[in-house]
Protein backbone atom coordinates (compact mmCIF):
# COMPACT_ATOMS: atom_id res chain seq x y z
CA UNK A 1 0.00 0.00 0.00
CA UNK A 2 1.05 3.56 -0.67
CA UNK A 3 0.72 4.62 2.97
CA UNK A 4 2.86 1.71 4.14
CA UNK A 5 5.56 2.52 1.60
CA UNK A 6 5.56 6.17 2.64
CA UNK A 7 5.71 5.21 6.32
CA UNK A 8 8.85 3.20 5.53
CA UNK A 9 10.34 6.20 3.71
CA UNK A 10 9.66 8.48 6.69
CA UNK A 11 11.17 5.96 9.10
CA UNK A 12 14.32 5.44 7.04
CA UNK A 13 14.96 9.10 6.14
CA UNK A 14 17.19 11.12 8.45
CA UNK A 15 16.81 14.25 6.36
CA UNK A 16 13.18 14.99 5.58
CA UNK A 17 12.02 18.45 4.48
CA UNK A 18 8.35 19.47 4.68
CA UNK A 19 6.66 22.11 2.51
CA UNK A 20 3.16 23.12 3.62
CA UNK A 21 0.46 25.32 2.15
CA UNK A 22 -3.07 26.53 2.81
CA UNK A 23 -4.55 23.04 3.03
CA UNK A 24 -2.61 22.49 6.25
CA UNK A 25 -4.42 25.44 7.82
CA UNK A 26 -7.91 24.92 6.43
CA UNK A 27 -8.16 21.78 8.57
CA UNK A 28 -7.62 24.04 11.59
CA UNK A 29 -10.60 26.12 10.50
CA UNK A 30 -8.67 28.83 8.64
CA UNK A 31 -10.42 29.66 5.34
CA UNK A 32 -8.35 29.02 2.23
CA UNK A 33 -6.85 32.22 0.83
CA UNK A 34 -8.40 31.41 -2.54
CA UNK A 35 -11.68 29.96 -1.32
CA UNK A 36 -15.04 31.50 -2.08
CA UNK A 37 -15.87 31.84 1.62
CA UNK A 38 -18.51 34.46 2.31
CA UNK A 39 -16.42 36.40 4.81
CA UNK A 40 -14.20 37.70 1.97
CA UNK A 41 -17.17 39.91 1.08
CA UNK A 42 -16.92 38.74 -2.53
CA UNK A 43 -13.61 40.55 -2.98
CA UNK A 44 -10.72 38.73 -4.61
CA UNK A 45 -7.96 38.57 -1.93
CA UNK A 46 -5.38 38.99 -4.69
CA UNK A 47 -6.62 42.56 -5.16
CA UNK A 48 -6.49 43.31 -1.42
CA UNK A 49 -3.29 41.63 -0.21
CA UNK A 50 -1.19 43.99 -2.29
CA UNK A 51 1.09 46.97 -1.79
CA UNK A 52 -1.29 49.01 -3.98
CA UNK A 53 -4.21 48.33 -1.64
CA UNK A 54 -2.07 49.14 1.38
CA UNK A 55 -1.11 52.56 0.01
CA UNK A 56 -4.25 53.48 -1.91
CA UNK A 57 -7.11 51.76 -0.08
CA UNK A 58 -5.85 51.22 3.45
CA UNK A 59 -9.33 50.84 4.98
CA UNK A 60 -10.03 47.80 2.80
CA UNK A 61 -6.54 46.39 3.42
CA UNK A 62 -6.96 46.89 7.16
CA UNK A 63 -10.40 45.23 7.32
CA UNK A 64 -9.14 42.26 5.32
CA UNK A 65 -6.25 41.58 7.69
CA UNK A 66 -8.23 42.41 10.82
CA UNK A 67 -10.68 39.64 9.88
CA UNK A 68 -7.84 37.21 9.19
CA UNK A 69 -6.22 37.98 12.55
CA UNK A 70 -9.53 37.61 14.40
CA UNK A 71 -10.10 34.24 12.72
CA UNK A 72 -6.78 33.04 14.13
CA UNK A 73 -8.14 33.49 17.64
CA UNK A 74 -10.83 30.89 16.88
CA UNK A 75 -8.42 28.28 15.51
CA UNK A 76 -5.53 26.15 16.73
CA UNK A 77 -2.97 23.69 15.33
CA UNK A 78 -4.44 20.27 14.55
CA UNK A 79 -2.99 16.82 15.11
CA UNK A 80 -1.13 16.94 11.80
CA UNK A 81 0.88 19.97 12.94
CA UNK A 82 1.74 18.13 16.17
CA UNK A 83 2.85 15.01 14.29
CA UNK A 84 5.31 17.03 12.20
CA UNK A 85 6.64 18.67 15.39
CA UNK A 86 7.07 15.22 16.92
CA UNK A 87 9.04 14.04 13.88
CA UNK A 88 11.35 17.04 14.28
CA UNK A 89 11.95 16.23 17.96
CA UNK A 90 12.84 12.67 16.96
CA UNK A 91 15.40 13.94 14.45
CA UNK A 92 13.40 12.97 11.37
CA UNK A 93 12.56 16.44 10.03
CA UNK A 94 15.34 18.83 9.08
CA UNK A 95 13.06 21.74 8.19
CA UNK A 96 9.44 22.79 7.78
CA UNK A 97 9.03 25.44 5.10
CA UNK A 98 5.56 26.93 4.97
CA UNK A 99 3.54 29.28 2.80
CA UNK A 100 1.19 29.79 5.74
CA UNK A 101 1.42 32.92 7.86
CA UNK A 102 -0.53 31.70 10.92
CA UNK A 103 2.36 30.37 13.02
CA UNK A 104 0.62 27.07 13.73
CA UNK A 105 3.72 24.97 13.11
CA UNK A 106 5.56 26.84 15.87
CA UNK A 107 2.54 26.69 18.20
CA UNK A 108 2.46 22.92 17.69
CA UNK A 109 6.11 22.66 18.73
CA UNK A 110 8.12 22.81 15.50
CA UNK A 111 11.25 24.91 15.93
CA UNK A 112 12.97 24.56 12.55
CA UNK A 113 10.42 26.56 10.55
CA UNK A 114 10.96 28.93 7.63
CA UNK A 115 7.97 31.19 6.87
CA UNK A 116 8.26 31.81 3.14
CA UNK A 117 5.33 34.24 3.08
CA UNK A 118 6.01 35.91 6.42
CA UNK A 119 3.91 35.98 9.59
CA UNK A 120 0.58 37.61 10.29
CA UNK A 121 1.37 37.54 14.02
CA UNK A 122 3.84 40.45 13.91
CA UNK A 123 3.34 44.03 12.76
CA UNK A 124 5.59 46.69 11.26
CA UNK A 125 5.37 50.11 9.67
CA UNK A 126 5.22 49.94 5.90
CA UNK A 127 7.18 53.18 5.55
CA UNK A 128 10.02 52.97 8.11
CA UNK A 129 9.89 49.20 8.87
CA UNK A 130 9.78 49.86 12.64
CA UNK A 131 8.15 47.05 14.63
CA UNK A 132 4.76 47.84 16.14
CA UNK A 133 2.24 46.15 18.41
CA UNK A 134 -0.70 44.07 17.26
CA UNK A 135 -2.99 46.25 19.37
CA UNK A 136 -1.90 49.35 17.50
CA UNK A 137 -2.66 47.71 14.18
CA UNK A 138 -6.05 46.41 15.30
CA UNK A 139 -6.91 49.84 16.67
CA UNK A 140 -5.86 51.40 13.35
CA UNK A 141 -3.12 53.51 14.99
CA UNK A 142 -0.41 55.00 12.77
CA UNK A 143 3.29 54.33 13.32
CA UNK A 144 4.52 56.10 16.44
CA UNK A 145 7.89 56.81 14.78
CA UNK A 146 6.96 58.22 11.38
CA UNK A 147 3.16 58.25 11.14
CA UNK A 148 3.18 55.60 8.42
CA UNK A 149 0.65 52.84 7.89
CA UNK A 150 0.98 49.65 9.97
CA UNK A 151 0.79 46.23 8.35
CA UNK A 152 1.31 42.56 9.18
CA UNK A 153 4.72 41.06 8.40
CA UNK A 154 3.35 39.05 5.49
CA UNK A 155 4.55 38.95 1.90
CA UNK A 156 2.06 40.88 -0.20
CA UNK A 157 1.50 40.42 -3.90
CA UNK A 158 4.13 42.60 -5.54
CA UNK A 159 6.77 41.90 -2.88
CA UNK A 160 9.69 39.48 -2.87
CA UNK A 161 10.06 36.55 -0.50
CA UNK A 162 12.29 36.92 2.59
CA UNK A 163 15.65 36.04 1.09
CA UNK A 164 17.18 34.38 4.15
CA UNK A 165 14.22 31.98 4.49
CA UNK A 166 14.17 31.31 0.77
CA UNK A 167 17.87 30.42 0.58
CA UNK A 168 17.75 28.26 3.70
CA UNK A 169 14.77 26.36 2.31
CA UNK A 170 16.38 25.97 -1.10
CA UNK A 171 19.56 24.53 0.42
CA UNK A 172 17.52 22.16 2.59
CA UNK A 173 15.60 20.95 -0.45
CA UNK A 174 18.81 20.22 -2.31
CA UNK A 175 20.15 18.17 0.62
CA UNK A 176 16.91 16.31 1.46
CA UNK A 177 16.50 12.55 1.30
CA UNK A 178 12.72 12.94 1.37
CA UNK A 179 10.47 15.91 0.59
CA UNK A 180 6.82 15.94 1.68
CA UNK A 181 4.69 18.59 -0.03
CA UNK A 182 1.52 18.97 2.01
CA UNK A 183 -1.65 20.97 1.37
CA UNK A 184 -0.44 23.36 -1.30
CA UNK A 185 -1.85 23.90 -4.78
CA UNK A 186 1.69 24.55 -6.07
CA UNK A 187 0.33 27.49 -8.07
CA UNK A 188 2.40 30.26 -6.49
CA UNK A 189 5.81 31.05 -7.95
CA UNK A 190 8.60 30.68 -6.87
CA UNK A 191 7.63 28.31 -4.03
CA UNK A 192 6.19 25.84 -6.52
CA UNK A 193 9.72 25.33 -7.86
CA UNK A 194 11.12 24.06 -4.56
CA UNK A 195 10.08 20.37 -4.75
CA UNK A 196 11.87 20.01 -8.07
CA UNK A 197 15.17 21.09 -6.54
CA UNK A 198 15.68 17.88 -4.58
CA UNK A 199 17.40 14.68 -5.64
CA UNK A 200 15.55 12.85 -2.89
CA UNK A 201 12.19 11.11 -2.98
CA UNK A 202 9.16 13.39 -3.38
CA UNK A 203 5.65 13.00 -1.99
CA UNK A 204 2.53 15.11 -2.58
CA UNK A 205 -0.33 15.01 -0.06
CA UNK A 206 -3.40 17.13 -0.82
CA UNK A 207 -7.17 16.99 -1.18
CA UNK A 208 -6.73 17.45 -4.94
CA UNK A 209 -3.66 15.95 -6.57
CA UNK A 210 -4.83 15.54 -10.17
CA UNK A 211 -2.86 18.48 -11.51
CA UNK A 212 0.51 17.34 -10.14
CA UNK A 213 0.12 13.56 -9.94
CA UNK A 214 2.93 12.76 -12.37
CA UNK A 215 5.54 15.04 -10.81
CA UNK A 216 6.01 13.08 -7.57
CA UNK A 217 7.18 9.62 -6.57
CA UNK A 218 4.11 9.16 -4.38
CA UNK A 219 0.83 11.10 -4.41
CA UNK A 220 -1.83 10.70 -1.72
CA UNK A 221 -5.23 12.32 -2.08
CA UNK A 222 -7.01 12.96 1.19
CA UNK A 223 -7.34 15.04 4.33
CA UNK A 224 -3.92 15.98 5.65
CA UNK A 225 -4.57 15.29 9.31
CA UNK A 226 -5.89 11.81 8.54
CA UNK A 227 -2.98 10.96 6.23
CA UNK A 228 -0.39 12.11 8.76
CA UNK A 229 -2.14 10.15 11.51
CA UNK A 230 -1.81 7.02 9.36
CA UNK A 231 1.91 7.73 8.91
CA UNK A 232 2.60 8.34 12.60
CA UNK A 233 4.60 5.55 14.23
C-alpha positions as CSV (number, residue, x, y, z in Angstrom):
1,X,0.0,0.0,0.0
2,X,1.1,3.6,-0.7
3,X,0.7,4.6,3.0
4,X,2.9,1.7,4.1
5,X,5.6,2.5,1.6
6,X,5.6,6.2,2.6
7,X,5.7,5.2,6.3
8,X,8.9,3.2,5.5
9,X,10.3,6.2,3.7
10,X,9.7,8.5,6.7
11,X,11.2,6.0,9.1
12,X,14.3,5.4,7.0
13,X,15.0,9.1,6.1
14,X,17.2,11.1,8.4
15,X,16.8,14.2,6.4
16,X,13.2,15.0,5.6
17,X,12.0,18.4,4.5
18,X,8.4,19.5,4.7
19,X,6.7,22.1,2.5
20,X,3.2,23.1,3.6
21,X,0.5,25.3,2.2
22,X,-3.1,26.5,2.8
23,X,-4.6,23.0,3.0
24,X,-2.6,22.5,6.2
25,X,-4.4,25.4,7.8
26,X,-7.9,24.9,6.4
27,X,-8.2,21.8,8.6
28,X,-7.6,24.0,11.6
29,X,-10.6,26.1,10.5
30,X,-8.7,28.8,8.6
31,X,-10.4,29.7,5.3
32,X,-8.4,29.0,2.2
33,X,-6.9,32.2,0.8
34,X,-8.4,31.4,-2.5
35,X,-11.7,30.0,-1.3
36,X,-15.0,31.5,-2.1
37,X,-15.9,31.8,1.6
38,X,-18.5,34.5,2.3
39,X,-16.4,36.4,4.8
40,X,-14.2,37.7,2.0
41,X,-17.2,39.9,1.1
42,X,-16.9,38.7,-2.5
43,X,-13.6,40.6,-3.0
44,X,-10.7,38.7,-4.6
45,X,-8.0,38.6,-1.9
46,X,-5.4,39.0,-4.7
47,X,-6.6,42.6,-5.2
48,X,-6.5,43.3,-1.4
49,X,-3.3,41.6,-0.2
50,X,-1.2,44.0,-2.3
51,X,1.1,47.0,-1.8
52,X,-1.3,49.0,-4.0
53,X,-4.2,48.3,-1.6
54,X,-2.1,49.1,1.4
55,X,-1.1,52.6,0.0
56,X,-4.2,53.5,-1.9
57,X,-7.1,51.8,-0.1
58,X,-5.9,51.2,3.4
59,X,-9.3,50.8,5.0
60,X,-10.0,47.8,2.8
61,X,-6.5,46.4,3.4
62,X,-7.0,46.9,7.2
63,X,-10.4,45.2,7.3
64,X,-9.1,42.3,5.3
65,X,-6.2,41.6,7.7
66,X,-8.2,42.4,10.8
67,X,-10.7,39.6,9.9
68,X,-7.8,37.2,9.2
69,X,-6.2,38.0,12.6
70,X,-9.5,37.6,14.4
71,X,-10.1,34.2,12.7
72,X,-6.8,33.0,14.1
73,X,-8.1,33.5,17.6
74,X,-10.8,30.9,16.9
75,X,-8.4,28.3,15.5
76,X,-5.5,26.1,16.7
77,X,-3.0,23.7,15.3
78,X,-4.4,20.3,14.6
79,X,-3.0,16.8,15.1
80,X,-1.1,16.9,11.8
81,X,0.9,20.0,12.9
82,X,1.7,18.1,16.2
83,X,2.8,15.0,14.3
84,X,5.3,17.0,12.2
85,X,6.6,18.7,15.4
86,X,7.1,15.2,16.9
87,X,9.0,14.0,13.9
88,X,11.3,17.0,14.3
89,X,11.9,16.2,18.0
90,X,12.8,12.7,17.0
91,X,15.4,13.9,14.5
92,X,13.4,13.0,11.4
93,X,12.6,16.4,10.0
94,X,15.3,18.8,9.1
95,X,13.1,21.7,8.2
96,X,9.4,22.8,7.8
97,X,9.0,25.4,5.1
98,X,5.6,26.9,5.0
99,X,3.5,29.3,2.8
100,X,1.2,29.8,5.7
101,X,1.4,32.9,7.9
102,X,-0.5,31.7,10.9
103,X,2.4,30.4,13.0
104,X,0.6,27.1,13.7
105,X,3.7,25.0,13.1
106,X,5.6,26.8,15.9
107,X,2.5,26.7,18.2
108,X,2.5,22.9,17.7
109,X,6.1,22.7,18.7
110,X,8.1,22.8,15.5
111,X,11.3,24.9,15.9
112,X,13.0,24.6,12.6
113,X,10.4,26.6,10.5
114,X,11.0,28.9,7.6
115,X,8.0,31.2,6.9
116,X,8.3,31.8,3.1
117,X,5.3,34.2,3.1
118,X,6.0,35.9,6.4
119,X,3.9,36.0,9.6
120,X,0.6,37.6,10.3
121,X,1.4,37.5,14.0
122,X,3.8,40.4,13.9
123,X,3.3,44.0,12.8
124,X,5.6,46.7,11.3
125,X,5.4,50.1,9.7
126,X,5.2,49.9,5.9
127,X,7.2,53.2,5.5
128,X,10.0,53.0,8.1
129,X,9.9,49.2,8.9
130,X,9.8,49.9,12.6
131,X,8.2,47.1,14.6
132,X,4.8,47.8,16.1
133,X,2.2,46.2,18.4
134,X,-0.7,44.1,17.3
135,X,-3.0,46.2,19.4
136,X,-1.9,49.4,17.5
137,X,-2.7,47.7,14.2
138,X,-6.0,46.4,15.3
139,X,-6.9,49.8,16.7
140,X,-5.9,51.4,13.4
141,X,-3.1,53.5,15.0
142,X,-0.4,55.0,12.8
143,X,3.3,54.3,13.3
144,X,4.5,56.1,16.4
145,X,7.9,56.8,14.8
146,X,7.0,58.2,11.4
147,X,3.2,58.3,11.1
148,X,3.2,55.6,8.4
149,X,0.6,52.8,7.9
150,X,1.0,49.7,10.0
151,X,0.8,46.2,8.4
152,X,1.3,42.6,9.2
153,X,4.7,41.1,8.4
154,X,3.3,39.0,5.5
155,X,4.5,38.9,1.9
156,X,2.1,40.9,-0.2
157,X,1.5,40.4,-3.9
158,X,4.1,42.6,-5.5
159,X,6.8,41.9,-2.9
160,X,9.7,39.5,-2.9
161,X,10.1,36.6,-0.5
162,X,12.3,36.9,2.6
163,X,15.7,36.0,1.1
164,X,17.2,34.4,4.2
165,X,14.2,32.0,4.5
166,X,14.2,31.3,0.8
167,X,17.9,30.4,0.6
168,X,17.8,28.3,3.7
169,X,14.8,26.4,2.3
170,X,16.4,26.0,-1.1
171,X,19.6,24.5,0.4
172,X,17.5,22.2,2.6
173,X,15.6,20.9,-0.5
174,X,18.8,20.2,-2.3
175,X,20.2,18.2,0.6
176,X,16.9,16.3,1.5
177,X,16.5,12.5,1.3
178,X,12.7,12.9,1.4
179,X,10.5,15.9,0.6
180,X,6.8,15.9,1.7
181,X,4.7,18.6,0.0
182,X,1.5,19.0,2.0
183,X,-1.6,21.0,1.4
184,X,-0.4,23.4,-1.3
185,X,-1.9,23.9,-4.8
186,X,1.7,24.5,-6.1
187,X,0.3,27.5,-8.1
188,X,2.4,30.3,-6.5
189,X,5.8,31.0,-7.9
190,X,8.6,30.7,-6.9
191,X,7.6,28.3,-4.0
192,X,6.2,25.8,-6.5
193,X,9.7,25.3,-7.9
194,X,11.1,24.1,-4.6
195,X,10.1,20.4,-4.7
196,X,11.9,20.0,-8.1
197,X,15.2,21.1,-6.5
198,X,15.7,17.9,-4.6
199,X,17.4,14.7,-5.6
200,X,15.5,12.8,-2.9
201,X,12.2,11.1,-3.0
202,X,9.2,13.4,-3.4
203,X,5.6,13.0,-2.0
204,X,2.5,15.1,-2.6
205,X,-0.3,15.0,-0.1
206,X,-3.4,17.1,-0.8
207,X,-7.2,17.0,-1.2
208,X,-6.7,17.5,-4.9
209,X,-3.7,16.0,-6.6
210,X,-4.8,15.5,-10.2
211,X,-2.9,18.5,-11.5
212,X,0.5,17.3,-10.1
213,X,0.1,13.6,-9.9
214,X,2.9,12.8,-12.4
215,X,5.5,15.0,-10.8
216,X,6.0,13.1,-7.6
217,X,7.2,9.6,-6.6
218,X,4.1,9.2,-4.4
219,X,0.8,11.1,-4.4
220,X,-1.8,10.7,-1.7
221,X,-5.2,12.3,-2.1
222,X,-7.0,13.0,1.2
223,X,-7.3,15.0,4.3
224,X,-3.9,16.0,5.6
225,X,-4.6,15.3,9.3
226,X,-5.9,11.8,8.5
227,X,-3.0,11.0,6.2
228,X,-0.4,12.1,8.8
229,X,-2.1,10.2,11.5
230,X,-1.8,7.0,9.4
231,X,1.9,7.7,8.9
232,X,2.6,8.3,12.6
233,X,4.6,5.6,14.2
